[in-house]
Structure formats: structure tokens, C-alpha cells
Amino acid sequence: MKKEFSHSWISSRKPRKQRKYRHNAPLNLRHKMLSSHLSKELKKKYGIRNLQIRKGDLVKIVRGQYKKKTGKVERISITRYKVYVSGAEHVKKSGEKASYPIDPSNLIITELNLDDKQRSIKLKKNGTTPIKGLNTKKLADKKKGN
């Protein structure tokens, strides 16, 4: 198997190739892989299901030992594919607290950090369009009974 990253690779069912793709991916693609689902309110507002996590976002932890805790994203490790949340800290043997790394798939974004202009522009564009795959005309007809 080749060791370098290939942009032409589409997908594979083999876990070995999936791990290789993630391991050899460049940083710009790794950041895209660090995305989480939005809360129900944000899904309705912006018409998208998931978004890349950014420092300053308010998130809720859904899985793991820190389940049901909420906090702000303190930092993101693109190389390790981990997110560090302010509410999730464990105590070391020395007594000091250290932030616990969490996989972004175990988080739900509840509030967005809109300091970045490009991110806010992208969300405004998506907010005007309806949810993908949802035909609003057919839904209106069903409600009327036609």
C-alpha cells in the first residue's frame, strides 16, 4: 500500500484504508473531519445538520464519562482529531486538573461562535435555503388533505 495521501481516494469499507486516509490527511482536510451535529434549534434555523467545530462554540457532551455536561470549546487538536471542552476535566495524580480530549462525534453544538465573518456569511446563505431533501410544497399539500 502506498504511504502518501491521495485526493482521488473516494471511500472503502476496509477499516485499514479508512484509518490510513485519516492518518495521512493534510491539515485542511483534517479540520473538515472535526465536525459535530447541531442542536435541533440550530438545525431549523440554519437548515444544515452538522458544522465544523470552532474554538468558542458552546457544546453539549452526549457520550462518555462527561455525558450531559455543557461547556465552551477551549482548544482543538487537529492532529489528534480531539476537542477539549471547559466542563470536561480530570484530576491527575499530582492533584492538578487537565482537560480531557473528546471525539467531536460525541458532541452537539448548542451555540455558535460567530466571530468569524466567513462562517457567519456561510450560515446566512444556508439559513435562507430549505432543508435538503425536504419538499415543502408536498408537505403543504399533505396538510391540506390533497
Protein Blocks (a to p, Z undefined) as FASTA:
>chain_A
ZZbdcfklmbdcblklmmmmmmmpcfklmmmmmccdddfklmmmnopabdcddehiacdd
fbdjkgoiacddfbdcfklopacdfklccddfkopacdddddfklpccfbdcfkbmklmm
mmmmmmmpccehiafklmmmmmnoZZ
